[in-house]
Amino acid sequence: MTATMETPRTDRQVAAQDRAQGDSLTLDKVTFRYGSGQAGLGPIDLHVEPGEFLCVVGPSGSGKSTLLSLLAGFLRPQVGQIRLADAPLNGPHPRLTLVQQEAALFPWLTVAGNVGFGLRSLPRAERETRVLDALRQVGLQGYEKRRVHELSGGQRQRVSLARALAVQPGLLLLDEPFSALDVQTRTGLADELLGIWWAHKLTVVFVTHHLDEALHLGRRVIALRGGEIALDAPAKSLSVQQLRAALEGQAGATPL
């Protein structure tokens, strides 16, 4: 019999796929334009491996918000296709969840009520188990009966993250979730997020304007400029200076 040669996987693919429970994400020539003349996005070609942690950076108007809105299903590509786990993504999907800069919690609900809001169709016992587990992961065990107004900004973001984790997503989208927090709280939450990512093998797309945060969190970083990918490289091969050069269109940025 003739032996079949397999294409070797990169280190990034091995590290992600061998431990992944998250979903793959693919953008194929995705394009979106606003009729008002506002900058849009694309065409973009991008593939995110299952279990990969991707950070997206870019200045205002670079397409970060448009990209996240497309991935979350709030917008639909005018050209091209987005696939989640190799299936077309045509709108909000139960396998993905979004954590935004503002925690957007319901003030009339307890912490447990907020975390379990997306689990109302589940049996009570399973819902309670998921809520308690999610709160434990973000360090808020014992806070189940607290009200939103009793929480600090960092604690509110922890509740928001717990709510996202409770639905057991395959793709976790984060839109500058720590940018409104002080440096110490932001750093602590970033480290906790890395631990959660590793434990759950999620696929993560994290949007930030903090270049150092992108290099700390991301295993891979892409830089958007003018609606296009100006840089795509492993985080460990980059410096803040290289990222800044890519965003400013200067020489010295790492090539794609």
N, C-alpha and C positions, 0 to 999 in steps of 0.2 A: 504494500500500500504506500501511496505517496504521502509524505508528511505535509500537513498544512501549516504554513507559516502565519503566525499571528502578528499583527502590528503592535510593537511595544507601546505600552502606555507611559505617559510622562509621570514624573514623581507626583505632580499635583493630582493627576487622575487616579493613581494608585492610592494616595492618601485619602482622597475623597470617596471613591467608589467602594473601596474595601471596607469602609466603616459607615456607609451611607444608608440612612432611612429616609432622607429628604428626597425631594423630586428634582429631576433635571429641568432646566429652563432654557429655551432656545428662542432667539429672535432672528427671523429670517427677512432681511431687507425691510425692516419695520420703519415706516415713515408716518409722521403726523405733522400737519401744518395748521396753524391758526389763521382764520380768515381776517383777523384784525391787524395782521402784520406782525403780531407777536412771534418771537422766535419759536420754532418747533423742534422736531427731532428727526434725525435720519437722513438717508437710510442707514440703519444700524443692523449689523450682523453680530450676534453675541451668543455664546453657549456657556451655561453655568452647570458644572458637574453636580450630581447628587451629593449633598453633604458639604458643598463648598461654601466658604464665607467670602463674599465679594463686597468690597467697598466701592462706592461711586462718589467721586468728588468733582467739583466744577463750580465756577462763579455763578452769580445770579444771571439767569437767562441762558444758561448753557444747555438746558434740557433735562436737568435732574428731576424736577417736579413732573414734567411730561412723561419721562420714562417710568417713574413710580406710578403715576396715574394709569398708564397703559398696563403695567404689570398687575396692578390691583383690579383692573377691569373697569375702572371709572371712565376710561377712554378706549376707543377701539382704533387700531391702525387703519389709516386710509390706504396704505400700501403695505404688503408683506403680511407675515403671520407670526404670532406668538404661540409657542407650544409649552405646556406644562406636563411633564412626564410623557412626552411624545404625543399628547392629545391637544388639539386646538384649544386655545384659551380665548373665549369670546365674551367674557364678562366676569363679575365676581365669582369666586370658586371656593368650595368648602375646604380645599386643600391648601389655601393660602390665607394669610392674615396680615394686617397692617398695624404697626404701632407708630403713632404720629408724635410730633413735637409736643403738642398739648395732650395731656392724658385723656381728656374727653370722657371723664367718668360721670356716672349718674348720681347726683348728690342726694337723691331720695333713697338710694339703695345702700346697704352695708358693703363693706369690702367683699365679703363672700357673694353678695348679690351681684356686684359688678363683675367679679371673676366668672361667675357661673351664668352670666346673661346669655351667652351664646350656646348654652347647654340645656336650654329649657325643654327640649324634646327628649332628653335622656331620662331614664328612671332616676328617681331621687337619690338612691344609694350611689349609683355610678357618678351622678353629678357632684355629690358631696365629696366623693373620693377624689375626683379630678380637681375640684376647687382646692381642697386641702393640700394635694400634691403640688399644684402650681404655686400656691402661697409658700410652701416649704422651699421650693426651688429659688424663689426670689427673696428669701429671708424674712417673710412676713407671717410665719406661723404664729397663731395667737391673736392675729389682727382681724379675724373673721367678722366680728361684730362691730368693728370701728366704722365710723362715718367718714365720708370724704373730707369734710372740713376739719377733721382731727389729724389729718395726715400732712406731712411735709411734702415739698415738691418732689424730692427723691422717692419718698414712699408712694406717692401717687403714680409715678412712672413705673415703679415696681408692680403696682396693682395692674396697670395697663399691660405690662409685659406678661404678668401672670394670666390675665384674661386671654391674651394671644396664645400662650402655651397651653391653656386648658383645652382648646379645641384640637390639639395635637396636629398642627399644620405640617405639610411637607415643604412649604416655602414660607419663610418669615421675612416680611418687608418692614424696614425701619426707616422712617423719615426724620432724620436729625433728632432722635428721641431724647438726647441728653444735652442739647445745646442751650437750654434755658437754665441749666443747673450749674452750681458752683463747681470749680475744678476738682475738688476733693470728692464730691458726690459723683460727678461725671466719671472720674477715674475708677471709683469703686464699682459703679454700675457696669462700666465697660468690662472690667475683669469678671464680674458675675455673668455677664452675657456670654463671654468666651467659655466659661465653664458649662453653662447651659447648652451652648452650641455643641460642644464636644460630647456632652452626656447624651444629647438627643439626636445627634447626627443630622441636624436640620440643614436645609439649604437656606442661606441667609443672604439677602441683598440689603446693605446698610448704606444709606445716603448721608453724607456729612460734608460740611465745609471746613472742618478741622482736619488739616492734612496729617498732623501727628496722630490724631485719633484713627484715621484711615489706615495708617501704617501699623499702628498697634493692634487693631482689631482684624483687619483683612488678611486673609491668606493670599488674596489677589486684589489688585486695585485697578480700576479704570478711571481715566480722567476725561470728562466731557468738555468740549469747547465748541461753541457755535452749533450745537446739536449733533456733533459727531464725536466719535471716540478718538481722542488725541493721543492716548496712551493706554496700554493694556499690558500689565506685567505682574509677576509675583511681588508681593509686598516686601519680602526679604531682600529683593534686589534693588529697591528704590530708596531714595532719600527725600526729605522734604524739599530740598532744592530742586531735585529732578521733577518732582510733581509740580512745583511752582513754575518751572520752566515750560513744562508741557501745557499748563493752563494759560500761560502767557504767550505761547507760540514761539518760544525761544529755542535756539540750538542747545543741545546738551541733554535733552529729555531722552529717556530710554525708548528705543523704537518699539513699534507694535510687534 
